[in-house]
Amino acid sequence: MPRVSIIIPYQRDDARLESTLLSVLENRPEDCEIIVAHDGSYGNPYNLEDELIFVDTDSPASDVDLINAGLYAACAPVIHTLWPGILVRADWLEEPLERLDRTDAAAVAIPIVGNDGTALPGAQLSGARGALPWKRITQPQTGALVGPTIACGVYRRRILLALDGFLAGSALAASLEAAWAIHELNLPVAVSQTPVSCETSTGDLAPGQSLAAVGRLAAAYGKCPSGWSAAARTLICGLLTGQLGAAVAWTCGVTTAGRIDAVIAERLARAAGALAEDRPSTLSFPAQQGVQPRTRRAA
């Protein structure tokens, strides 16, 4: 059995995927499997069936859907999620795997350094007083790490399976929600000191983020005020700073958090029960999300 499953979602950009694959193949650790998850749109022009495992899903599939499909097909006890466009170096997984071997950490964040020098240690909250609420969560500069980012994270597979995978949505929302869920389960996270590089700015790693979705999750997990008075203050701040559109989107999410409170509570209770009994997950999430992975493994 492999020690770690490296899952890379195909985002319809051959060049970025193949540059990441090249760096992984050149530096891969022993006892690993490399999974490329796609929606049937990747043509595999270099015939890499002997080096990779391809998991194709029904189209259309979001990046998070693809990661979950790869998780469903993976065999190793450790999952490493990796975004196309990230370039790894020799021994980049050595420290995270050692952390998981020697501690009870549920996940390890690997720092990412963009081509413009920007650094993304993981999913963070800045905690800056006076900052607009969505900026405290979606655009942190410094602050407490809450967990890995799905763009480059290392997780115990049993933890993700207990949670039925990442919650569907944007990459940013999935990263934060998984981190908050791990925290609610009283599980620690760690940070690697071995960074990887990114071909673009780290800000490009979470395209299509939904402020409404992130706000809804933040309120459901109690990470920001959810009352109407707080919403009014947010709208006023947005108006005064010329960011009314972002303020409206955030407020729409925060004030509708009640729609997912039961979903989050059930998700956490189910995960806590599975982990307490140390039983395997039912692996129900692909069917629930309409993702049916079809795995082609090298003979």
C-alpha positions in Angstrom: 0.0 0.0 0.0 1.3 3.5 -0.8 2.2 5.8 2.1 0.7 8.9 0.5 -1.8 9.7 -2.3 -1.0 12.9 -4.2 -4.2 14.3 -5.7 -4.1 16.9 -8.5 -7.3 18.2 -10.1 -7.2 19.1 -13.7 -8.4 22.7 -14.2 -8.5 22.7 -18.0 -5.0 24.2 -18.3 -2.7 21.6 -19.7 0.5 23.7 -19.2 0.0 24.3 -15.5 -1.0 20.7 -14.8 2.0 19.3 -16.7 4.5 21.6 -15.1 3.2 20.4 -11.7 3.3 16.8 -12.8 6.8 17.1 -14.0 8.0 18.5 -10.7 6.1 15.8 -8.8 7.5 13.0 -10.9 11.0 14.3 -10.6 10.8 14.6 -6.8 8.2 12.1 -5.7 8.8 10.2 -2.5 8.9 6.5 -2.3 5.7 4.6 -1.7 3.4 7.2 -3.2 0.6 7.2 -5.8 -0.2 10.2 -8.0 -3.8 10.7 -8.9 -5.0 13.1 -11.6 -8.7 13.8 -11.2 -10.5 15.3 -14.2 -14.0 15.4 -15.8 -13.0 13.5 -18.9 -11.5 16.5 -20.6 -7.8 15.7 -20.1 -6.3 13.9 -23.1 -3.2 12.6 -21.5 -1.0 13.5 -24.5 2.2 12.0 -22.9 0.6 8.6 -22.2 1.4 8.6 -18.5 -0.8 5.7 -17.5 2.3 3.8 -16.1 3.2 6.7 -13.8 -0.2 8.1 -12.8 -3.7 7.1 -11.8 -6.4 8.9 -13.7 -9.8 9.4 -12.1 -12.5 10.8 -14.3 -15.8 12.1 -13.1 -19.1 13.1 -14.7 -18.9 16.6 -16.2 -19.2 19.3 -15.0 -17.2 18.9 -11.8 -15.8 21.7 -9.6 -12.2 21.6 -8.4 -13.5 20.4 -5.0 -15.6 17.7 -6.6 -12.4 16.5 -8.4 -10.4 16.4 -5.1 -13.2 14.4 -3.5 -13.3 12.0 -6.4 -9.5 11.5 -6.0 -10.0 11.0 -2.2 -12.6 8.3 -2.9 -10.2 6.5 -5.2 -7.1 6.9 -3.0 -5.5 4.0 -1.1 -2.9 5.7 1.2 -3.5 6.7 4.8 -2.2 10.2 4.0 -3.7 12.6 1.3 -1.8 15.4 -0.3 -3.9 17.9 -2.3 -2.0 19.8 -4.9 -3.1 22.5 -7.3 -1.9 22.7 -10.9 0.7 25.5 -11.2 2.5 24.6 -7.9 6.1 23.4 -8.3 7.5 21.1 -5.6 11.1 20.4 -4.7 13.0 17.4 -3.4 11.8 16.1 0.0 8.9 18.6 0.1 6.8 15.9 1.8 9.4 14.6 4.1 8.7 17.0 7.0 4.8 16.8 6.7 4.9 13.0 6.7 7.3 12.9 9.6 5.0 15.3 11.5 2.1 12.9 11.0 4.2 9.9 12.0 5.4 11.5 15.2 2.4 13.6 16.4 -1.4 13.3 16.4 -1.8 16.2 14.0 -4.8 15.8 11.7 -3.3 17.9 8.9 -0.1 19.8 7.9 -0.1 23.0 6.0 2.7 23.5 3.4 3.6 27.1 2.7 3.3 28.4 -0.9 5.4 31.2 -2.3 4.1 32.9 -5.4 6.1 34.2 -8.3 5.6 37.7 -7.0 7.0 36.8 -3.6 3.6 36.6 -1.9 3.5 33.8 0.7 0.5 31.7 1.6 1.3 29.6 4.8 -2.2 28.0 4.8 -5.8 29.0 5.6 -5.4 31.9 8.0 -7.4 34.5 9.9 -5.7 37.9 10.3 -7.6 39.0 13.4 -6.9 42.6 12.4 -9.2 45.0 14.3 -11.2 47.3 12.2 -10.7 45.3 9.0 -13.7 44.6 6.9 -15.0 41.2 7.9 -14.5 39.5 4.6 -10.9 40.7 4.3 -10.1 39.3 7.8 -11.0 35.9 6.4 -10.5 35.9 2.7 -7.4 38.2 2.4 -5.3 37.6 5.6 -1.9 39.0 5.8 -0.7 37.8 9.2 -2.4 35.9 11.9 -3.3 32.5 13.3 -3.2 29.5 11.0 -6.4 27.6 11.1 -5.4 24.8 8.8 -4.0 23.9 5.4 -5.2 25.3 2.1 -6.6 22.7 -0.2 -4.2 24.0 -2.8 -1.3 22.4 -1.0 -2.4 20.5 2.1 -1.5 17.2 3.8 -4.3 15.4 5.6 -4.9 12.1 7.3 -7.3 10.3 5.0 -9.5 8.9 7.8 -10.2 12.5 9.0 -11.4 13.6 5.5 -13.4 10.4 5.1 -15.0 10.9 8.5 -16.1 14.3 7.2 -17.3 12.8 4.0 -14.7 14.8 2.1 -14.4 18.5 1.5 -17.6 20.5 1.5 -18.7 21.4 -2.0 -18.0 25.0 -3.0 -15.1 27.2 -3.8 -11.5 26.2 -3.0 -11.3 28.9 -0.3 -14.6 27.9 1.3 -13.6 24.2 1.3 -10.2 25.0 2.8 -11.6 27.1 5.6 -14.5 24.8 6.3 -12.2 21.7 6.6 -9.9 23.7 8.9 -12.8 24.9 11.1 -14.2 21.3 11.2 -10.9 19.9 12.3 -10.7 22.5 15.0 -14.2 21.8 16.2 -13.2 18.1 16.4 -10.4 19.2 18.8 -7.7 17.9 16.4 -4.4 19.7 16.0 -2.8 21.0 12.8 0.9 21.6 12.1 2.9 23.7 9.7 5.8 22.5 7.5 8.9 24.7 7.2 9.5 23.4 3.6 7.7 25.6 1.1 6.7 25.0 -2.4 6.6 27.6 -5.2 3.8 28.7 -7.5 4.0 29.8 -11.1 1.6 32.7 -10.4 0.6 34.8 -7.5 -0.9 32.9 -4.6 -4.0 35.0 -5.0 -4.7 33.1 -8.2 -5.0 29.8 -6.4 -8.6 30.3 -5.3 -10.4 31.5 -8.4 -14.2 32.1 -8.3 -14.3 32.5 -4.5 -17.8 33.3 -3.3 -17.9 35.8 -0.5 -21.5 34.8 0.2 -20.5 31.2 0.7 -17.5 32.0 2.8 -19.6 34.4 4.9 -22.3 31.8 5.4 -19.7 29.2 6.6 -17.9 31.8 8.8 -21.2 32.7 10.6 -22.2 29.0 10.9 -18.9 28.2 12.7 -19.2 31.3 14.8 -16.2 33.1 13.3 -18.0 36.4 12.7 -21.1 38.1 14.0 -24.3 37.1 12.3 -26.9 39.5 13.6 -28.6 42.2 11.6 -26.8 45.0 13.5 -23.5 43.5 12.4 -24.8 43.2 8.9 -25.8 46.9 8.9 -22.4 47.9 10.1 -20.8 45.8 7.3 -22.9 47.5 4.7 -22.1 50.9 5.9 -18.4 50.1 6.0 -18.7 48.7 2.5 -20.4 51.9 1.3 -17.9 54.2 2.9 -14.9 52.3 1.5 -16.3 51.8 -2.0 -16.7 48.1 -1.6 -20.5 47.9 -1.4 -20.7 44.9 -3.7 -18.4 42.8 -1.6 -20.3 44.0 1.6 -23.6 43.0 0.1 -22.4 39.5 -0.9 -20.8 38.9 2.5 -24.0 40.1 4.3 -26.2 37.9 2.2 -24.1 34.9 3.3 -23.8 35.8 7.0 -27.6 36.5 7.3 -28.5 33.1 5.7 -26.1 31.0 7.8 -29.2 29.4 9.4 -29.7 27.4 6.2 -26.6 25.3 6.8 -26.4 25.2 10.6 -28.1 21.8 10.6 -25.8 20.5 7.8 -22.7 21.6 9.7 -23.9 20.1 13.0 -24.8 16.8 11.3 -21.4 16.8 9.5 -19.5 17.3 12.7 -21.5 14.8 14.7 -21.1 12.1 12.1 -17.4 12.7 11.9 -17.0 12.7 15.7 -18.8 9.4 15.9 -16.8 7.8 13.1 -13.5 8.9 14.7 -14.6 7.9 18.2 -15.3 4.4 17.0 -12.3 4.5 14.6 -14.6 3.0 11.9 -14.1 3.6 8.2 -16.4 6.1 6.5 -19.3 5.0 4.4 -17.7 6.9 1.6 -21.0 8.3 0.7 -19.9 11.7 -0.6 -19.3 11.0 -4.3 -22.9 9.8 -4.8 -24.3 12.6 -2.7 -22.5 15.2 -4.9 -23.2 13.5 -8.2 -19.6 12.5 -8.7 -19.0 8.9 -9.8 -15.3 8.4 -10.2 -14.1 5.8 -12.7 -10.5 4.9 -12.0 -8.0 3.6 -14.5 -5.0 2.0 -12.8 -1.8 0.8 -14.5 -1.8 -2.9 -14.8 
